[in-house]
Amino acid sequence: MSGDRNTSPWPGRPDGKPPTLKDVARLAGVSPITVSRTLNQPEIVRPALREKVFRAVRESGYQPAMLTTGSAPQESRLIAILVPTIVNSIFADTVQALMQTLTEAGHQTLLGLTDYSAEREERLLEALLRRRPDAVVLTGTLHTEASRVRLVQAGIPLVECWDQGERPLDMLVGFSHVAVGQAVARALLARGYRHFASLTLDDPRGRLRRDAFRDELVRQGLAAPADVSLPPPATPALGRQGLARLLDVGACPEVVVCSSDTLAHGALAEAHARGLRVPEELAVMGFGNLASAAHLIPALSTVDVRGAEMGTQAAEALLARLAGAETRLRRDTGFELVMRESTR
């Protein structure tokens, strides 16, 4: 996580107004013209001085205006949306519903991709907040401490989606990944499965589901399942590789639980290539209920997380706040197990 722990925290302005360029200059111990030069032409400023100014910007919460060739109408609203990826994305329904609802209300959206990295999210936020968006939507609740501080300082409406965290920054619309992992374990146990394995994309939410799935199996007296962790983003080819790794080391699961439908798609392809009958010899469970899941052969069992509903509710919460409502929404949108032909 970034941030300097050796400097005193910014005490804020006594009048409660947003910090100015002069405040940044005073905090950094430089002239206002030096601050302006650093923000607009950082390449001509010495690295040590540049870092001193940027540190003061972060600590004060100052939001420099972007230089533009024209001026946008004061009433226009810009909402920044940050998601891990849009490649084969289980986030697509959420993003589409968000953007459609906000666009229909007359607002603009700006999409940023974090590549499942809290550090990249931090860098994106630093750049996006300079554009002074009217609101922000984030995926998940796991952020660097520097991001959390910066967002609090920005003082704009914020919705965190796709999670139910213990430290929400503002509004929260999502579901419990722990509850998903537990529910999948119980459902498969109820169908008589006793030998498990998992393919997990290496992202915080995927790990939460995997750990809850494993812990529930152990709690019910079974061995912890074999697991292969895979680097994002998810692709069918990655799912094939993951299942091949499991089988090549001698794992003999009755069912493999995948942290996305995309990985599960690849697992089905690898099972077919090896002549394994699904679900008789190997069952496959996905996550996300992509549009393709019901049309695979066999149709994929999965978890529907109601992505479109999540996006719509997040957008409506932002619209209400932008209209002056004082709501601090906490909404659990839940999920549903969709059992199809890939499990017996």
Protein Blocks (a to p, Z undefined) as FASTA:
>chain_A
ZZdfkbccdebjfklpacdfklmmmmnopafklmmmmmmmmmlpcfklmmmmmmmmmmno
pacddddfbdcdfkbccdddddfbfghpaklmmmmmmmmmmmmnopacddddekhpaklm
mmmmmmmmmnopabdcdedjbdcfklmmmmmmnopacddehiacfbdfbbccdddfklmm
mmmmmmmmmnopabdcddddddfklmmmmmmmmmmmmmnopacdddddddddddfklmmm
mmmmmmmnopacfbdcdfbfklmmmmmmmmmmnopacfkloccddehjaaklmmmccddd
dddehlmlmmmmmmmmmmmmmnopabdcdddebjaddddfkbZZ
